[in-house]
């Protein structure tokens, strides 16, 4: 009887240790799942709260109509500039080209890069086609008439005005002072975040990848 009791006590002890081991494994796994389920944090400056992207309508570089609303279901990367820009605009386009190249093929298909001219007087659709296409022919170049552009700039908080302080410039040869932000709009056409024009390409690409999956 004593021997049987001893064996029963040993079996019970082993069973208890086994249960403790299982609970320990489950606890570790639960921490792992919790860590994986943490909410993704956007790397730009987020809109809080998220707001609907103001409408943008104009003419694309192929002289067909552009409407931001038509791109619902795709992530939109919007930036403002002009083709005669000597520095910031080509740097921004080069940066966006790098972002595009970091995306997977299926992510590229669900993302639209949109360059909006703040110099409609000189940036015809034909000139936009040549300029934007030199960086990436998949990018949109959008011409918006001056009266409508005023509304778009206001809605997106964009500053863009002719620089009249340079004495050497002529009426046809002028600079445009402008802000240089990159706006990221999700597939539901909500403004999600803003980046500086020279933000790390990897940060922008990571956020696009995340938003493509939403």
JOQUI-V415539 format. One record per pair of residues at least 24 apart in sequence whose C-alpha atoms are under 7 Angstrom apart, sorted by the first residue. I is the first residue (numbers start at 1). J is the second residue. D is the distance in whole Angstrom. If there is no record, write none. Layout:
# JOQUI-V415539
i:I j:J d:D
i:I j:J d:D
This chain:
# JOQUI-V415539
i:42 j:207 d:6
i:43 j:203 d:6
i:43 j:207 d:7
i:44 j:193 d:6
i:44 j:194 d:6
i:44 j:195 d:5
i:45 j:193 d:5
i:45 j:194 d:5
i:45 j:195 d:6
i:46 j:192 d:6
i:46 j:193 d:4
i:46 j:194 d:6
i:47 j:191 d:7
i:47 j:192 d:5
i:47 j:193 d:5
i:50 j:190 d:6
i:50 j:191 d:6
i:50 j:192 d:6
i:51 j:190 d:6
i:51 j:191 d:6
i:52 j:189 d:6
i:52 j:190 d:4
i:52 j:191 d:6
i:53 j:185 d:7
i:53 j:189 d:6
i:53 j:190 d:5
i:53 j:191 d:5
i:54 j:155 d:6
i:56 j:152 d:7
i:57 j:144 d:7
i:58 j:142 d:6
i:58 j:143 d:6
i:58 j:144 d:5
i:59 j:142 d:6
i:59 j:143 d:5
i:59 j:144 d:7
i:60 j:125 d:6
i:60 j:140 d:7
i:60 j:141 d:6
i:60 j:142 d:5
i:60 j:143 d:6
i:61 j:125 d:4
i:61 j:126 d:6
i:61 j:128 d:6
i:61 j:129 d:5
i:61 j:141 d:5
i:61 j:142 d:6
i:62 j:125 d:7
i:62 j:129 d:7
i:63 j:125 d:6
i:72 j:187 d:5
i:72 j:188 d:6
i:72 j:189 d:6
i:73 j:187 d:4
i:73 j:188 d:6
i:74 j:110 d:5
i:74 j:111 d:5
i:74 j:112 d:7
i:74 j:186 d:7
i:74 j:187 d:5
i:75 j:110 d:6
i:75 j:111 d:5
i:75 j:112 d:6
i:75 j:185 d:6
i:75 j:186 d:5
i:75 j:187 d:5
i:75 j:208 d:7
i:75 j:211 d:7
i:75 j:212 d:6
i:76 j:111 d:6
i:76 j:112 d:5
i:76 j:113 d:6
i:76 j:184 d:6
i:76 j:185 d:5
i:76 j:186 d:6
i:77 j:112 d:6
i:77 j:113 d:5
i:77 j:114 d:6
i:77 j:182 d:7
i:77 j:183 d:6
i:77 j:184 d:5
i:77 j:185 d:6
i:78 j:113 d:6
i:78 j:114 d:5
i:78 j:115 d:6
i:78 j:182 d:6
i:78 j:183 d:5
i:78 j:184 d:6
i:79 j:114 d:6
i:79 j:115 d:5
i:79 j:116 d:6
i:79 j:181 d:6
i:79 j:182 d:5
i:79 j:183 d:6
i:80 j:115 d:6
i:80 j:116 d:5
i:80 j:117 d:6
i:80 j:118 d:6
i:80 j:180 d:7
i:81 j:115 d:7
i:81 j:116 d:6
i:81 j:117 d:5
i:81 j:118 d:6
i:82 j:117 d:5
i:82 j:118 d:6
i:82 j:119 d:6
i:82 j:123 d:7
i:83 j:123 d:7
i:83 j:131 d:6
i:85 j:175 d:7
i:92 j:197 d:5
i:92 j:198 d:6
i:93 j:135 d:7
i:94 j:135 d:7
i:95 j:198 d:7
i:95 j:201 d:7
i:97 j:135 d:7
i:97 j:136 d:7
i:98 j:201 d:7
i:99 j:201 d:5
i:99 j:202 d:7
i:99 j:204 d:7
i:99 j:205 d:5
i:102 j:205 d:7
i:103 j:205 d:6
i:107 j:209 d:7
i:107 j:212 d:7
i:110 j:212 d:7
i:112 j:139 d:7
i:113 j:139 d:5
i:113 j:140 d:6
i:114 j:139 d:6
i:114 j:140 d:5
i:114 j:141 d:6
i:115 j:140 d:6
i:115 j:141 d:5
i:115 j:142 d:6
i:116 j:141 d:6
i:116 j:142 d:5
i:116 j:143 d:6
i:117 j:142 d:6
i:117 j:143 d:6
i:118 j:160 d:6
i:120 j:144 d:6
i:120 j:145 d:6
i:120 j:146 d:6
i:186 j:211 d:6
